[in-house]
Amino acid sequence: MLGNDLLRGELVRLDALDRADVDTFGPWWRDLELIGNLSQTAAFPFTVEDELEWFESMRKNKDVSMFAIRRIDTGALIGTTSLFDVNWRIRKCLFGIAIGDKSAWGQGYGTDATRLALRYAFMELNLNRVQLHVYSFNDRARRAYEKAGFILEGTLRDAVYRDGRHHDEHVMAVLRRDWEADRPPTGPCRS
């Protein structure tokens, strides 16, 4: 049994996202580069009120497991991640992650957090499939997902419009059996 290590990786730990964290992550959603990597809708900055409404709706939704991503060495909040749109009958969900602290980009924090979220999905929620969507222009995210075990399953051509042109949207997923075959028998998540 992993106990308290269930949500602890090599670089980050997943933690409850508190209302007080809105002050830290709220400004991230005014960054059009970050927003543009996460949503098909037109990139538009969010207000503090938008963030508080979003936080309250996610907190009350029983089909969302939402986490703060905190660095182990400093405890600093650097991002958020969630497992959402859970289908309990089929045992699948969608995965989302945002590293809002740009100084943490490209350092393995996202990969470590993704591995922890997968471990939670398979070992705690007993899901069988975790799926995500990533845009063709977001190579850094795609590489992180591949390192965490996601496999490209298909491409939706010209599915998103950003910066004046259409881009492809990739569908990636991890099945429980693939995750189990790739993980170490015990201990923390690999990076």
C-alpha positions as a printed Julia matrix, in Angstrom:
191×3 Matrix{Float64}:
   0.0    0.0     0.0
   1.37   3.39   -0.98
  -0.5    5.4     1.66
   0.81   8.95    1.72
   3.13   8.19   -1.21
   0.17   7.66   -3.56
   0.31  11.33   -4.58
   4.06  11.91   -4.19
   6.47  11.65   -7.11
  10.13  12.48   -7.53
   9.63  16.2    -8.21
   6.06  17.04   -7.24
   3.2   16.0    -5.06
  -0.48  16.29   -5.84
  -2.47  18.06   -3.18
  -5.9   19.54   -2.56
  -6.53  22.75   -4.45
  -7.74  25.32   -1.93
  -9.66  28.53   -2.41
  -6.55  30.4    -1.23
  -4.67  28.95   -4.24
  -6.88  30.99   -6.58
  -4.67  34.0    -5.8
  -1.7   32.07   -7.26
  -3.29  30.3   -10.21
  -5.78  33.04  -11.13
  -3.18  35.17  -12.96
  -2.09  32.14  -15.0
  -5.46  32.22  -16.78
  -4.72  35.7   -18.07
  -1.74  34.33  -20.03
  -2.96  33.82  -23.59
  -0.08  31.45  -24.42
  -1.13  29.1   -21.62
  -4.85  29.39  -22.43
  -4.15  28.8   -26.12
  -2.56  25.43  -25.34
  -5.55  24.2   -23.35
  -8.8   25.16  -25.0
 -10.41  25.12  -28.43
 -12.31  28.29  -27.61
 -10.89  31.65  -28.55
  -8.08  32.62  -26.18
  -9.46  35.21  -23.77
  -8.21  36.16  -20.3
 -10.26  35.11  -17.28
 -11.31  37.42  -14.45
 -10.91  36.72  -10.75
 -14.67  36.16  -10.58
 -14.42  33.61  -13.43
 -11.74  31.74  -11.51
 -13.7   31.7    -8.26
 -16.8   30.42  -10.09
 -14.73  27.72  -11.82
 -13.11  26.67   -8.55
 -16.46  26.35   -6.77
 -18.05  24.37   -9.61
 -15.09  21.93   -9.74
 -15.06  21.55   -5.97
 -18.73  20.51   -5.97
 -18.47  18.16   -8.96
 -18.12  14.57   -7.73
 -16.96  13.38  -11.18
 -13.83  15.55  -11.08
 -10.63  14.79   -9.19
  -8.8   18.11   -9.16
  -5.32  18.56   -7.72
  -2.78  21.26   -7.03
   0.7   20.43   -8.32
   3.27  21.44   -5.7
   7.03  21.17   -5.93
   8.46  18.8    -3.33
  11.55  20.92   -2.66
   9.76  24.23   -2.05
   6.06  23.4    -1.68
   5.28  26.04   -4.3
   2.1   25.7    -6.35
   3.2   25.41  -10.0
   0.11  24.0   -11.69
  -3.13  22.09  -11.58
  -4.26  18.75  -12.92
  -7.56  16.92  -13.07
  -9.31  13.74  -14.04
 -12.75  14.72  -15.33
 -15.76  13.62  -17.39
 -15.54  10.29  -15.59
 -17.69   7.53  -17.04
 -17.95   5.08  -14.14
 -19.67   2.35  -16.17
 -16.95   2.21  -18.82
 -14.28   3.24  -16.28
 -12.7    6.01  -18.33
 -12.03   9.72  -17.98
 -10.34  12.7   -19.56
  -7.08  14.12  -18.23
  -6.0   17.74  -18.09
  -2.92  19.5   -16.77
  -1.6   23.03  -16.73
   1.81  24.1   -15.47
   1.02  27.75  -14.94
   4.4   28.75  -13.49
   6.4   29.24  -16.68
   9.69  28.97  -14.79
   8.75  25.3   -14.22
   8.23  24.51  -17.93
  10.5   21.91  -19.49
  11.9   20.6   -16.18
   9.95  17.34  -15.8
   7.33  18.6   -13.36
   4.49  18.02  -15.81
   5.62  14.48  -16.6
   5.93  13.64  -12.91
   2.47  15.1   -12.14
   0.97  13.21  -15.09
   2.4    9.93  -13.81
   0.94  10.62  -10.37
  -2.49  11.4   -11.82
  -2.39   8.13  -13.76
  -1.42   6.21  -10.64
  -4.37   7.79   -8.82
  -6.72   7.02  -11.74
  -5.77   3.35  -11.91
  -4.98   2.5    -8.28
  -7.51   4.62   -6.42
 -10.39   5.28   -8.84
 -10.09   1.85  -10.52
 -10.37   3.35  -14.01
  -9.36   1.45  -17.14
  -8.69   4.29  -19.6
  -7.38   7.84  -19.29
  -7.62   9.97  -22.43
  -6.48  13.45  -23.39
  -6.44  15.85  -26.32
  -3.33  17.83  -27.27
  -2.82  20.27  -30.12
  -0.2   19.69  -32.81
   1.63  22.93  -31.97
   2.15  21.88  -28.32
   5.18  19.59  -28.79
   6.41  20.02  -25.2
   3.14  18.66  -23.78
   2.99  15.8   -26.25
   6.52  14.67  -25.3
   5.61  14.81  -21.6
   2.5   12.7   -22.22
   4.49  10.13  -24.19
   7.06   9.89  -21.36
   4.2    9.26  -18.94
   2.88   6.41  -21.11
   0.23   7.98  -23.32
  -0.06   6.55  -26.82
  -1.25   8.47  -29.88
  -4.54   6.93  -30.99
  -5.64   9.34  -33.67
  -5.56  12.79  -35.13
  -8.46  15.14  -35.7
  -7.33  17.19  -38.68
  -7.75  20.98  -38.56
  -9.77  20.66  -35.36
  -8.56  23.8   -33.6
  -8.09  27.37  -34.8
  -5.26  29.35  -33.21
  -3.18  32.34  -34.31
  -4.96  32.69  -37.65
  -4.73  29.09  -38.86
  -6.08  25.6   -38.29
  -4.12  22.94  -36.4
  -4.57  19.23  -35.74
  -5.75  17.84  -32.43
  -4.22  14.57  -31.27
  -6.1   12.03  -29.16
  -3.87  10.1   -26.76
  -4.68   7.54  -24.08
  -3.27   5.13  -21.53
  -5.0    1.84  -20.75
  -4.61   0.29  -17.33
  -2.93  -2.84  -18.74
  -0.31  -0.74  -20.56
   0.32   1.34  -17.44
   0.69  -1.77  -15.29
   3.17  -3.3   -17.75
   5.28  -0.12  -17.78
   5.42   0.84  -14.09
   7.91  -0.26  -11.46
   6.53  -2.86   -9.02
   6.67  -0.5    -6.0
   7.97   2.88   -4.96
   7.66   6.39   -6.34
   6.78   7.27   -9.89
   9.59   7.26  -12.43
  10.59  10.48  -14.17
